[in-house]
């Protein structure tokens, strides 16, 4: 609150102010105190007036206003979820349009936070034409001369007629029936990368992906201007096909749209199928193109008519589930705000002089999303704090030729924030009798397998991307909202992994162990994370809401803790043969216990034989396992649980969200929210189903 302390004093006649000044201004001081309290009261009165309106009220007032109009609150979808202000404000308008497809679509967006489209399936039913109601667009068979209806078959934007399907849509068994409404949701978001140098294949061929791998380009959703407008393909974050881009290039290509190659306009471009012409992958189709440049959005490939001396800078959107592993999203709250000075380095560097100049602490910031090809090292003085980061809403790519060595004096701390590192690991080495105290990786990506082939395959599968060779001084390691490869750490290290993916490029590779890859590594805590590969640790201090996707070829435990009297494993999935501290409501143990209890109750004798227990266990273990959309780092669905994954995993966390790295998306709660709203807003006799496009 800001106010003028002399506001009341200036209202006094001048004679009283003169006399007050002669006496040392006691009246002025009294009126200043009265004015302060009056200002507080005035502000409170103004807020009380504002609280009468949904647009200006305080957040705590929202439930009260909602109660006045019969608004029913929903499941919260995370601590950072938006308040229901928009939904409460629009509730009356929604009810006036109750039952219409446009309202159902808007509700789906409001309560899930995902892009959505509502489809009335009765409009897609093929029927015998009646002369009083002719539907010229409803053919039993699609017109083979029109590409778009064929392109959209089976999607939310399908226009081809179908025969009737009487199965229940609420159980996702059938779609095409008179009372059926479909709500299609897009779980993946489109993340932008701007002014990024394309990865070079040769003088004419390049890839949008800075790591040099094939990658589908995504559409940047355009905002709908009216609630009565049903979403179209341009309004949702979906992969762009070649036919769609070719037909509507002006809608997708441009600085404020989905993609752009700097220096080239619409007239310079064509859309081609640039897939491999043979199994070797050394040549691409339609190379060289007939225009100055050709784009393949399904593979993220670019071909120029003439050789390019420098890699072109591109802007594009890629698909991913959440803000993790770095990207052009908001990261400012994770910065060490009080740390300075800040040295800024633009692409293409060099970085090393700035790092050398900050041995006494501070910040080195990479200012853009460019490409840096060098192998820097960090050496710090004792007791200092240092942050090596990407600028907010940027994701630079650091291509190294070997390990990034980090050496710190006693009690020194290092934070890496927002960096994409490929080509080699990060290695913590001891100084002369000293050692780093803490290493933090925040919103970073240490590419699993060091690098990617053009098909997305890891270049060095299973190789560790984080090596802790500091064995004299204890070291704390914190990995937060990051994607890293395998980790090797000595017994005196303490590792905390939160909201992250640790990927050893295979469930049988070693994800965490000592430096030799066999002995036990240091103490580990894993919270809301996904670990792909085996773990051997001295102590698994805590595992919560996590997935340990691991297996071994022999009888050894895929997840093994040497000390099992201390620690806790709760609400997580891990192989049944793992040797870990006491488990609490973990899978598949919990499901086996519940089925055994049900069998005992059904038997009536109060017990069942050991053979029956073994049969239940052998029946549960094969199906109650995680299944992922993809485990390839370059894929949009990387680390995302499939919709077909067992519900015990998709909703098995302590708050009934999913286990694993994407726990904080609260996807089961989002689905419950939309189903609750559908029951409220559907017209009598209609039935709705929820479908996921990504």
C-alpha positions in Angstrom: 0.0 0.0 0.0 1.3 3.5 -0.9 -0.1 6.7 0.5 0.8 10.3 1.3 1.4 10.6 5.1 0.7 14.3 4.9 -2.6 14.1 3.1 -4.7 15.0 6.2 -2.1 17.5 7.4 -2.3 19.5 4.2 -6.1 19.8 4.7 -5.5 21.9 7.9 -5.6 25.7 7.7 -2.2 27.3 7.2 -2.4 28.9 10.7 -2.5 25.6 12.4 0.4 24.2 10.4 2.5 27.2 11.3 1.7 26.9 15.0 2.4 23.1 14.8 5.8 23.8 13.1 6.7 26.2 16.0 6.0 23.3 18.5 8.0 20.7 16.7 5.2 19.3 14.5 3.5 16.9 17.0 0.1 17.4 15.2 1.7 16.4 11.9 3.1 13.1 13.5 -0.4 12.3 15.0 -2.2 12.9 11.7 0.4 10.7 9.9 -0.5 7.8 12.2 -4.2 8.5 11.7 -3.7 8.7 7.9 -1.9 5.4 7.9 -4.8 3.6 9.6 -7.3 5.5 7.4 -5.4 4.2 4.3 -5.6 0.6 5.5 -9.3 1.0 6.1 -9.7 2.6 2.7 -7.8 -0.1 0.9 -9.9 -2.7 2.8 -13.1 -1.0 1.6 -11.9 -0.9 -2.0 -11.0 -4.6 -1.8 -14.5 -5.4 -0.3 -16.0 -3.7 -3.4 -13.6 -5.6 -5.7 -14.6 -8.8 -4.0 -18.1 -8.4 -5.3 -17.0 -9.1 -8.9 -15.4 -12.4 -10.1 -12.9 -10.5 -12.3 -11.3 -8.5 -9.4 -12.0 -10.6 -6.3 -9.3 -12.1 -4.1 -8.6 -15.8 -4.7 -10.1 -16.8 -1.3 -13.4 -15.3 -2.4 -13.7 -17.5 -5.5 -15.4 -20.4 -3.7 -18.0 -18.1 -2.1 -19.0 -16.5 -5.4 -19.0 -20.0 -7.0 -21.3 -21.2 -4.2 -23.8 -18.5 -5.0 -24.3 -19.8 -8.5 -24.0 -23.5 -7.6 -20.5 -24.0 -8.8 -19.0 -27.3 -7.7 -15.2 -27.3 -7.2 -13.0 -29.9 -8.8 -9.9 -31.8 -8.0 -6.8 -29.6 -7.8 -4.3 -30.3 -10.5 -1.1 -29.3 -8.7 0.2 -26.5 -6.5 0.7 -24.2 -9.4 -2.7 -24.7 -11.1 -4.6 -21.7 -12.2 -7.5 -20.6 -10.0 -11.0 -21.5 -11.3 -11.7 -17.8 -11.9 -12.4 -18.2 -15.6 -14.7 -21.2 -15.1 -16.7 -19.5 -12.3 -17.0 -16.3 -14.4 -18.3 -18.2 -17.4 -20.5 -20.6 -15.5 -23.7 -18.8 -16.2 -22.8 -18.4 -19.9 -22.0 -22.1 -20.1 -25.3 -23.0 -18.6 -27.2 -20.9 -21.1 -25.4 -22.9 -23.8 -25.7 -26.2 -21.9 -25.4 -29.3 -24.0 -23.8 -27.6 -27.1 -20.6 -29.0 -28.4 -18.8 -25.6 -28.1 -19.5 -25.4 -24.4 -18.3 -29.0 -23.8 -15.1 -28.2 -25.7 -14.5 -25.0 -23.7 -15.2 -26.8 -20.4 -12.7 -29.5 -21.3 -10.0 -26.8 -21.9 -10.9 -25.0 -18.7 -10.9 -28.0 -16.3 -8.0 -30.0 -17.8 -5.7 -27.3 -19.1 -5.2 -29.3 -22.3 -6.3 -28.4 -25.8 -9.6 -30.1 -26.6 -12.1 -30.7 -29.4 -15.7 -31.9 -29.0 -17.2 -34.1 -31.7 -20.9 -34.9 -32.1 -20.7 -38.4 -33.6 -24.3 -38.5 -34.9 -23.2 -36.0 -37.5 -20.7 -38.6 -38.8 -23.3 -41.4 -39.2 -24.0 -42.5 -42.7 -27.7 -42.8 -43.5 -30.1 -43.2 -46.4 -30.8 -39.8 -47.9 -34.2 -38.3 -47.4 -35.3 -35.7 -50.0 -36.6 -33.4 -47.3 -33.2 -33.4 -45.5 -30.4 -34.0 -47.9 -26.9 -34.3 -46.5 -24.6 -34.1 -49.5 -21.4 -34.4 -47.5 -22.3 -37.7 -45.9 -21.0 -40.5 -48.1 -20.7 -44.1 -47.0 -17.3 -44.1 -48.7 -14.8 -41.2 -48.8 -14.1 -39.4 -52.0 -10.7 -40.8 -53.0 -10.0 -37.5 -55.0 -10.0 -35.5 -51.8 -6.9 -35.9 -49.6 -8.0 -34.2 -46.4 -10.8 -36.5 -45.4 -8.4 -39.4 -45.9 -5.7 -37.6 -43.9 -8.1 -37.1 -41.0 -9.5 -40.6 -40.8 -9.6 -41.8 -37.2 -8.7 -38.4 -35.7 -10.7 -35.7 -33.9 -11.2 -33.9 -37.3 -12.6 -36.8 -39.2 -15.5 -36.0 -41.6 -16.1 -39.3 -43.3 -19.3 -41.1 -42.6 -19.4 -44.3 -40.5 -21.8 -47.1 -39.8 -23.4 -47.2 -36.3 -21.6 -48.6 -33.3 -23.8 -49.5 -30.4 -21.1 -50.1 -27.8 -20.8 -47.7 -24.9 -18.6 -44.6 -25.6 -18.2 -43.9 -21.9 -15.9 -47.0 -21.7 -14.1 -46.0 -24.9 -15.5 -49.1 -26.7 -17.5 -47.4 -29.5 -17.9 -43.9 -30.9 -20.4 -43.6 -33.8 -23.9 -43.5 -32.4 -26.7 -41.0 -32.2 -26.3 -40.0 -28.4 -22.5 -40.0 -28.4 -20.3 -37.0 -27.8 -16.5 -37.4 -28.0 -14.0 -35.2 -26.1 -10.6 -35.4 -27.7 -7.6 -34.1 -25.6 -4.0 -33.4 -26.5 -1.6 -34.3 -23.6 1.5 -33.1 -25.4 2.4 -29.4 -25.6 4.2 -27.6 -28.4 7.5 -26.0 -27.2 9.3 -23.4 -29.3 13.0 -23.3 -30.1 13.9 -20.1 -31.9 17.1 -18.9 -33.7 18.6 -22.4 -33.3 21.3 -23.5 -35.8 20.1 -26.5 -37.7 22.2 -29.6 -37.4 24.3 -30.2 -40.5 24.3 -33.5 -42.4 26.3 -32.2 -45.4 26.5 -28.9 -47.3 22.8 -29.1 -48.5 21.1 -31.3 -45.9 20.2 -30.2 -42.4 17.8 -31.2 -39.6 15.7 -28.9 -37.3 16.7 -30.9 -34.2 20.0 -29.4 -32.9 21.1 -32.9 -31.9 20.9 -34.1 -35.5 18.0 -36.6 -35.2 14.7 -37.0 -37.0 11.9 -35.2 -35.1 8.3 -34.4 -36.0 7.5 -30.7 -36.1 4.4 -29.6 -34.1 1.9 -26.9 -34.7 1.8 -23.9 -32.5 -1.9 -23.7 -31.4 -3.7 -20.5 -32.5 -6.1 -19.1 -30.0 -9.8 -19.4 -30.8 -11.6 -16.0 -30.8 -15.0 -17.2 -29.8 -16.5 -19.8 -27.5 -18.9 -20.8 -30.3 -15.9 -21.8 -32.5 -15.0 -25.5 -32.5 -11.3 -26.3 -32.6 -9.7 -26.9 -35.9 -6.3 -28.5 -36.6 -4.6 -25.1 -36.5 -5.9 -24.7 -32.9 -4.3 -27.8 -31.3 -0.7 -28.9 -30.8 -0.4 -31.8 -33.1 2.3 -33.0 -35.5 2.2 -31.4 -38.9 1.9 -33.7 -41.8 3.4 -33.1 -45.2 0.0 -32.8 -47.0 -1.3 -30.4 -44.4 1.8 -28.2 -44.6 1.8 -28.2 -48.4 -1.9 -27.2 -48.5 -1.7 -24.5 -45.9 2.0 -23.4 -45.8 1.1 -19.8 -45.1 -0.8 -20.9 -41.9 2.3 -22.6 -40.5 5.3 -20.9 -41.8 6.3 -17.5 -40.4 8.1 -15.8 -37.5 5.0 -15.9 -35.3 3.7 -19.3 -36.5 5.0 -22.8 -36.2 8.3 -22.8 -38.1 10.7 -20.6 -40.0 14.1 -20.7 -41.7 15.7 -17.3 -41.3 16.3 -15.6 -44.6 13.8 -17.6 -46.6 10.2 -16.6 -47.4 7.2 -18.5 -48.5 8.0 -18.2 -52.1 11.4 -20.0 -51.6 9.8 -23.1 -49.9 8.3 -26.3 -51.0 7.1 -29.3 -48.9 8.6 -32.7 -49.8 9.0 -36.3 -48.6 12.6 -36.3 -47.6 12.7 -39.8 -46.2 15.6 -42.2 -46.9 15.7 -43.7 -50.4 17.6 -46.8 -49.2 18.3 -48.8 -46.0 21.7 -47.0 -45.6 20.1 -43.6 -45.1 22.8 -41.8 -46.9 20.5 -40.3 -49.5 17.2 -38.5 -49.2 14.4 -38.4 -51.7 13.8 -35.2 -53.7 17.4 -34.0 -53.2 18.2 -31.4 -54.4 14.7 -29.7 -54.5 13.2 -27.7 -57.3 12.9 -24.7 -55.0 15.5 -22.9 -52.9 14.7 -25.0 -49.9 12.4 -28.0 -49.1 11.0 -29.0 -45.7 9.8 -32.4 -44.4 7.8 -31.7 -41.2 7.3 -35.3 -40.4 11.0 -35.9 -40.1 12.2 -32.4 -39.4 14.5 -32.4 -42.4 15.6 -29.5 -44.6 17.3 -29.6 -48.1 18.7 -26.6 -49.9 19.1 -26.3 -53.6 22.6 -24.9 -53.1 25.4 -25.6 -50.6 25.2 -23.6 -47.4 28.5 -22.3 -45.9 26.9 -21.8 -42.5 24.1 -23.7 -40.8 20.8 -21.8 -41.1 19.1 -20.6 -38.0 15.6 -22.0 -37.6 12.5 -21.6 -35.4 10.3 -24.6 -34.8 8.0 -26.3 -32.2 8.6 -29.7 -30.8 6.2 -31.9 -28.7 6.8 -32.9 -25.1 4.7 -33.6 -22.0 6.0 -31.0 -19.6 8.6 -28.4 -18.9 11.5 -30.6 -18.1 15.1 -31.0 -19.4 15.4 -27.3 -20.5 13.4 -25.4 -23.0 12.0 -22.0 -23.8 9.6 -21.9 -20.9 9.7 -19.9 -17.7 12.6 -20.8 -15.4 13.3 -17.5 -13.7 12.1 -18.7 -10.2 14.9 -21.4 -10.3 17.7 -18.8 -10.7 20.0 -17.8 -7.9 18.6 -14.3 -7.8 21.1 -12.9 -5.3 24.1 -14.4 -7.0 26.4 -12.2 -9.1 28.1 -10.8 -11.1 26.6 -12.2 -14.3 28.8 -12.7 -17.4 26.8 -13.1 -20.6 28.0 -15.3 -23.5 26.3 -15.3 -26.9 26.6 -18.1 -29.4 28.9 -19.4 -30.7 31.1 -18.5 -27.7 33.8 -19.1 -26.5 32.5 -20.0 -23.0 35.8 -20.9 -21.3 37.1 -17.4 -20.7 33.9 -16.5 -18.9 34.1 -19.6 -16.8 37.8 -18.9 -15.9 36.8 -15.3 -14.9 34.2 -16.6 -12.4 36.4 -18.9 -10.3 35.6 -16.6 -7.4 31.8 -17.3 -7.9 29.0 -15.7 -9.8 27.0 -16.5 -12.9 27.9 -17.3 -16.5 24.8 -17.1 -18.7 24.3 -18.3 -22.3 22.1 -15.6 -23.8 20.4 -17.5 -26.7 19.3 -20.9 -28.0 22.4 -21.2 -30.2 25.0 -23.9 -30.6 28.2 -24.0 -28.6 30.9 -26.5 -29.8 33.6 -26.7 -27.1 34.5 -28.7 -24.0 34.6 -26.3 -21.1 35.8 -27.0 -17.6 34.9 -25.3 -14.3 37.4 -24.7 -11.5 36.2 -22.8 -8.4 37.8 -21.3 -5.3 36.9 -22.7 -1.9 33.5 -21.6 -0.4 32.0 -20.0 -3.5 28.7 -20.4 -5.3 28.6 -20.6 -9.1 25.8 -20.9 -11.6 26.2 -21.9 -15.2 22.9 -21.4 -16.9 20.8 -20.6 -20.0 19.0 -17.3 -20.1 15.3 -17.5 -19.2 13.2 -18.9 -22.0 16.2 -20.1 -24.0 17.7 -23.6 -24.5 21.3 -23.5 -25.8 22.9 -26.7 -27.1 26.4 -27.5 -25.8 28.2 -30.1 -27.9 31.3 -31.4 -26.2 34.1 -33.6 -27.3 34.8 -35.1 -23.9 34.0 -34.8 -20.2 33.1 -31.5 -18.7 35.4 -31.5 -15.7 34.2 -29.6 -12.6 36.7 -29.0 -9.8 35.7 -27.1 -6.7 37.4 -25.9 -3.6 36.1 -26.9 -0.2 32.4 -26.0 0.4 32.0 -24.7 -3.2 28.6 -25.1 -4.9 27.9 -25.4 -8.6 24.5 -25.2 -10.3 23.8 -26.0 -14.0 20.5 -24.6 -15.2 18.6 -25.0 -18.5 21.5 -26.5 -20.5 21.3 -29.2 -23.2 24.6 -31.1 -23.1 25.5 -33.7 -25.7 28.7 -35.5 -26.7 30.2 -36.4 -23.3 29.5 -36.6 -19.5 29.9 -34.2 -16.6 32.7 -35.3 -14.4 33.3 -34.1 -10.8 37.0 -34.5 -10.0 38.8 -33.7 -6.7 41.1 -30.7 -6.3 44.3 -30.6 -4.3 42.9 -32.0 -1.1 39.6 -30.2 -1.6 36.3 -31.1 -3.1 33.0 -29.7 -4.2 30.2 -29.6 -1.6 27.2 -29.6 -3.8 26.2 -30.0 -7.5 22.7 -29.1 -8.7 21.3 -29.9 -12.1 18.1 -27.9 -12.7 16.0 -28.2 -15.9 19.0 -29.7 -17.7 19.3 -32.5 -20.3 22.5 -34.6 -20.3 21.6 -36.6 -23.5 21.3 -40.3 -22.6 23.9 -42.1 -24.6 25.9 -38.9 -25.2 24.6 -38.3 -28.7 21.8 -39.4 -31.1 21.9 -41.0 -34.6 19.7 -39.6 -37.3 17.1 -42.2 -36.3 17.2 -41.2 -32.7 19.3 -44.1 -31.5 21.8 -43.3 -28.7 25.4 -43.1 -29.8 26.9 -44.7 -26.7 24.1 -46.7 -25.0 24.4 -47.1 -21.3 27.4 -44.8 -20.9 27.2 -42.7 -17.8 26.5 -39.0 -18.3 27.3 -38.0 -14.7 30.6 -39.3 -13.2 31.5 -38.5 -9.6 35.2 -39.2 -9.2 35.5 -37.0 -6.1 35.9 -39.7 -3.3 37.8 -37.7 -0.6 35.1 -35.2 0.3 31.4 -36.0 0.6 29.3 -34.5 -2.3 25.6 -33.7 -2.5 24.0 -34.0 -5.9 20.5 -32.7 -6.7 18.8 -33.5 -10.0 15.6 -31.5 -10.5 13.3 -31.4 -13.5 16.1 -32.9 -15.6 16.8 -35.7 -18.0 20.1 -37.5 -17.5 21.8 -40.7 -18.6 23.3 -43.2 -16.2 25.0 -42.0 -13.0 28.2 -43.3 -11.3 28.8 -42.1 -7.7 31.1 -43.2 -4.9 29.7 -44.4 -1.5 30.2 -41.0 0.2 28.0 -39.2 -2.3 24.3 -38.3 -1.6 22.0 -38.1 -4.6 18.5 -36.5 -4.7 16.5 -37.1 -7.8 13.2 -35.1 -8.2 10.8 -34.8 -11.1 13.4 -36.2 -13.4 14.2 -39.1 -15.8 17.4 -41.1 -15.4 17.8 -43.2 -18.6 20.4 -45.8 -19.1 19.1 -46.5 -22.6 17.7 -49.8 -21.6 16.0 -51.5 -18.6 18.9 -54.0 -18.2 21.7 -51.3 -18.4 23.1 -49.9 -15.1 21.4 -46.6 -14.3 23.1 -46.0 -10.9 26.1 -47.6 -9.3 29.6 -47.0 -8.2 32.3 -45.9 -10.6 33.0 -49.5 -11.7 29.4 -50.1 -12.5 29.1 -53.1 -10.2 29.6 -52.0 -6.6 27.1 -50.0 -4.6 26.9 -46.2 -5.2 26.1 -43.6 -2.6 22.9 -42.8 -0.8 19.9 -42.1 -3.2 16.5 -40.5 -2.8 14.1 -40.7 -5.7 10.9 -38.6 -5.7 8.4 -38.3 -8.5 10.9 -39.7 -11.0 11.4 -42.4 -13.6 14.5 -44.6 -13.5 15.2 -46.7 -16.6 17.9 -49.2 -15.8 19.2 -51.1 -12.8 20.2 -49.5 -9.5 22.8 -50.7 -6.9 23.1 -48.3 -4.0 24.5 -48.3 -0.5 21.2 -46.9 0.8 17.9 -46.2 -0.9 16.9 -43.5 1.6 13.6 -42.7 0.0 11.6 -43.7 -3.0 8.2 -42.0 -3.5 5.8 -41.9 -6.4 8.5 -43.3 -8.7 9.0 -45.9 -11.4 12.0 -48.2 -11.4 11.8 -49.7 -14.9 14.6 -52.4 -14.5 15.3 -56.0 -15.1 18.3 -58.4 -15.0 19.2 -61.3 -17.2 20.2 -63.4 -14.1 18.7 -63.9 -10.6 20.3 -60.7 -9.3 18.0 -57.9 -7.9 17.4 -55.2 -10.5 17.0 -52.6 -7.7 19.3 -53.3 -4.8 20.1 -51.5 -1.6 22.8 -52.8 0.6 21.2 -51.4 3.8 17.6 -52.4 4.1 17.0 -51.6 7.8 16.9 -47.9 7.0 14.9 -46.1 4.4 11.4 -46.3 2.8 10.0 -47.2 -0.6 6.4 -45.9 -0.9 3.8 -45.7 -3.7 6.2 -46.8 -6.4 6.6 -49.5 -9.0 9.6 -51.7 -8.9 10.3 -55.3 -9.8 9.1 -57.8 -7.3 12.6 -59.3 -6.9 14.2 -56.0 -5.9 16.0 -55.9 -2.5 15.1 -52.6 -0.9 14.0 -51.2 2.4 10.4 -51.8 3.6 7.8 -51.2 0.9 4.6 -49.3 1.6 1.7 -49.6 -0.9 4.1 -50.3 -3.8 3.2 -52.2 -7.0 3.0 -55.1 -7.9 3.2 -56.0 -4.1 -0.1 -54.2 -3.3 -2.1 -55.7 -6.1 -0.9 -59.2 -5.1 -1.8 -58.6 -1.5 -5.2 -57.4 -2.4 -5.9 -60.3 -4.7 -4.7 -62.8 -2.0 -7.0 -61.1 0.6 -9.9 -61.4 -1.8 -9.1 -65.0 -2.5 -9.0 -65.7 1.3 -12.3 -64.0 1.8 -13.9 -65.9 -1.0 -12.6 -69.3 0.2 -14.5 -69.1 3.5 -11.8 -71.1 5.2 -9.7 -68.1 6.3 -6.6 -69.1 4.4 -5.3 -70.4 1.1 -2.4 -72.6 0.2 1.0 -71.4 -0.7 0.5 -72.7 -4.2 -2.6 -70.6 -4.7 -0.6 -67.5 -3.4 2.2 -68.3 -5.9 -0.4 -68.6 -8.7 -1.9 -65.2 -7.9 1.6 -63.7 -7.9 2.6 -65.3 -11.2 -0.7 -64.0 -12.7 -0.2 -60.4 -11.6 3.5 -59.8 -12.3 3.3 -60.1 -16.1 0.6 -57.6 -16.7 1.2 -55.0 -13.9 4.2 -53.4 -15.5 4.7 -49.8 -16.8 4.3 -49.2 -20.5 5.5 -46.0 -22.2 4.6 -44.2 -25.3 8.3 -44.1 -26.1 11.7 -44.6 -24.5 13.5 -42.8 -27.3 14.9 -39.4 -26.1 14.1 -37.7 -29.5 10.4 -38.8 -29.5 7.6 -36.5 -28.4 6.1 -39.1 -26.1 9.4 -39.8 -24.3 8.9 -41.2 -20.8 5.1 -40.7 -21.0 2.9 -43.5 -19.7 0.6 -45.1 -22.2 -3.1 -44.8 -21.7 -3.1 -48.6 -21.7 -0.7 -48.8 -18.7 -2.3 -50.4 -15.6 -4.5 -48.0 -13.6 -2.5 -49.1 -10.5 0.5 -47.2 -12.0 -1.4 -44.4 -13.7 -3.2 -43.5 -10.5 -0.9 -45.2 -7.9 0.8 -42.2 -6.3 0.0 -41.1 -2.8 -2.3 -38.4 -4.1 -3.8 -40.7 -6.8 -1.8 -39.1 -9.6 0.5 -41.2 -11.8 3.8 -42.6 -10.7 6.9 -41.4 -12.4 8.5 -38.2 -13.8 5.2 -36.7 -14.9 3.4 -37.1 -11.6 2.9 -33.3 -11.3 0.8 -33.2 -14.4 -2.0 -34.8 -12.3 -3.5 -36.5 -15.4 -6.0 -38.8 -13.5 -7.3 -35.7 -11.8 -7.7 -33.8 -15.1 -9.7 -36.7 -16.5 -11.9 -36.9 -13.4 -12.5 -33.2 -13.7 -13.8 -33.4 -17.3 -15.9 -36.4 -16.5 -17.5 -34.6 -13.6 -18.3 -31.6 -15.8 -19.7 -33.7 -18.5 -22.2 -35.2 -16.1 -23.3 -31.7 -15.3 -23.5 -30.2 -18.7 -24.5 -33.1 -21.0 -28.1 -33.0 -22.2 -30.4 -35.8 -21.0 -30.0 -38.9 -23.1 -26.5 -38.1 -24.4 -23.4 -40.1 -23.5 -19.8 -38.8 -23.6 -16.4 -40.4 -23.9 -12.9 -39.0 -23.4 -10.2 -39.8 -26.1 -6.5 -38.9 -26.2 -5.0 -37.7 -29.4 -1.5 -37.5 -28.0 
